[in-house]
Amino acid sequence: QVQVAESGGGLVHAGASLRLSCTISRGPYGFASEGWYRQAPGTPREFVAEILPDDTKNYGNSVKDRFVISRDRAKNTIYLQMNNLKPDDTAVYYCNAHSTIPSLQDYWGQGTQVTVSS
């Protein structure tokens, strides 16, 4: 059973930085992508960033140039370095592992709250 666990959220002022961590237990087939989504109250879940098996990184338009996703393979952990945070970044951040083998499956963490005050 794949397990996903985030940590690192908190309350910061605008302009500050924060790093989220996510440990993903390994399944037998690996993942097509690992990444982050976020959801603010009353809004749909939004794509933030992903890292692919070949280390290609993709970002949502609202965080491009401010957030950086990275991975430590030895620790089965991905990170989201968030810089120059804005109040609009306030949301619950969810870690995601997307599997396509043997079937389409998304694994989610419990979420971690990030609050940015102005």
Secondary structure as GFF3:
##gff-version 3
##sequence-region A 1 118
A	DSSP	beta_strand	4	7	.	.	.	ID=ss1
A	DSSP	beta_strand	10	13	.	.	.	ID=ss2
A	DSSP	beta_strand	18	24	.	.	.	ID=ss3
A	DSSP	beta_strand	33	39	.	.	.	ID=ss4
A	DSSP	beta_strand	46	51	.	.	.	ID=ss5
A	DSSP	beta_strand	57	59	.	.	.	ID=ss6
A	DSSP	beta_strand	67	72	.	.	.	ID=ss7
A	DSSP	three_ten_helix	73	75	.	.	.	ID=ss8
A	DSSP	beta_strand	77	82	.	.	.	ID=ss9
A	DSSP	three_ten_helix	87	89	.	.	.	ID=ss10
A	DSSP	beta_strand	91	99	.	.	.	ID=ss11
A	DSSP	beta_strand	105	108	.	.	.	ID=ss12
A	DSSP	beta_strand	112	117	.	.	.	ID=ss13
###
